[in-house]
Amino acid sequence: MGKSCRRSGFFTIVGHGVPQDLVDRMHHVTNTYFTLPETEKDKSASVAGVSGLRRFLGTADTPPGLYEAFAAHVTGDLPEDERAALGTYPATWKVANIWPDTPAAFKETWHEYMAAMTSLSEDVMRLFALALDLPETFFDEKFDRHVSLLLANFYYPQPAVPPSGRIRRESHTDWGTLTILYQEDGLGGLQVLTDTGEWRDLPAVPGSFVVNIGDLMAFWTGGRWASTVHRVVNPERGGIRSRISIPFFHLPNHDTSIEPIHPTTEDAEFDRVTVGEWFSHKMRQTFAPELPA
């Protein structure tokens, strides 16, 4: 695992203990939600922050109408005063979750899946600690009030001959510590950028999850581990049906203070930072015109 994190920042896990029945139910309720009439989905559309439904209108690389997403934070159902206390900066984990009324058991299934992903993330973080020559429980107290995010992406069906150059999700890195991704078996499309500048396919393995580390974990390891650029493309053959991917972004407690472990490179911006400060910085870099001063 440590070798994978040093070389690519991506690996696939099986034998993870998450029941297949739960994965199937999560896929079913999520797919059912995204295929509801637009007027029904609009009831859970996000007004501010990140929770709820969002439609992506596209960029220069992603033409309009390629995908939409639904998001919920593990903190999103806390009372308003408790959410407001999660930092003094703009933060998505302070926003209330917006749950749809249909399909039945949507909220309950998402809660169950978030709990399973939290448990699995804790296992992975303990393995990360061992791979970094740290005590196995080194990260435990830094995630005991975590502010993680569960997101579902729905990529619309594609024509038999997709327009040249069209991709389903632009190239990016994740911001947090680790991401656990469920992607539909057999559809593919996830690609990772290698250190030689080549895009390599990362196929879906039945019964598995893809794990990758994010920018915060790369900083936390002092540059020893890689936060790798990745994207989602259309498979070469046309006529591709809709595709669902469900990433769980595991984030520490908002007030956890982080400094590089065994640094190998110097970071020009930070030598120590809290999780809240880190994400506020990332948000301002990406969405500066939209955020309050």
Sequence and secondary structure as in RCSB ss.txt:
>XXXX:A:sequence
MGKSCRRSGFFTIVGHGVPQDLVDRMHHVTNTYFTLPETEKDKSASVAGVSGLRRFLGTADTPPGLYEAFAAHVT
GDLPEDERAALGTYPATWKVANIWPDTPAAFKETWHEYMAAMTSLSEDVMRLFALALDLPETFFDEKFDRHVSLL
LANFYYPQPAVPPSGRIRRESHTDWGTLTILYQEDGLGGLQVLTDTGEWRDLPAVPGSFVVNIGDLMAFWTGGRW
ASTVHRVVNPERGGIRSRISIPFFHLPNHDTSIEPIHPTTEDAEFDRVTVGEWFSHKMRQTFAPELPA
>XXXX:A:secstr
 HHHHHHTSEEEE S    HHHHHHHHHHHHHHHTS HHHHGGGB SSSS EEEEE   SSS SSSEEEEEEETT
TTS HHHHHTS SS  GGGS     S STTHHHHHHHHHHHHHHHHHHHHHHHHHHTTS TTTTGGGSTTB  EE
EEEEE    SS  TT EEEEEE   SSEEEEEE TTT  EEEE TTS EEE    TT EEEEE HHHHHHTTTSS
    EEEE  SSS    EEEEEEEE  BTT EE  SS SS  SS SSEEHHHHHHHHHHHHHGGGS  
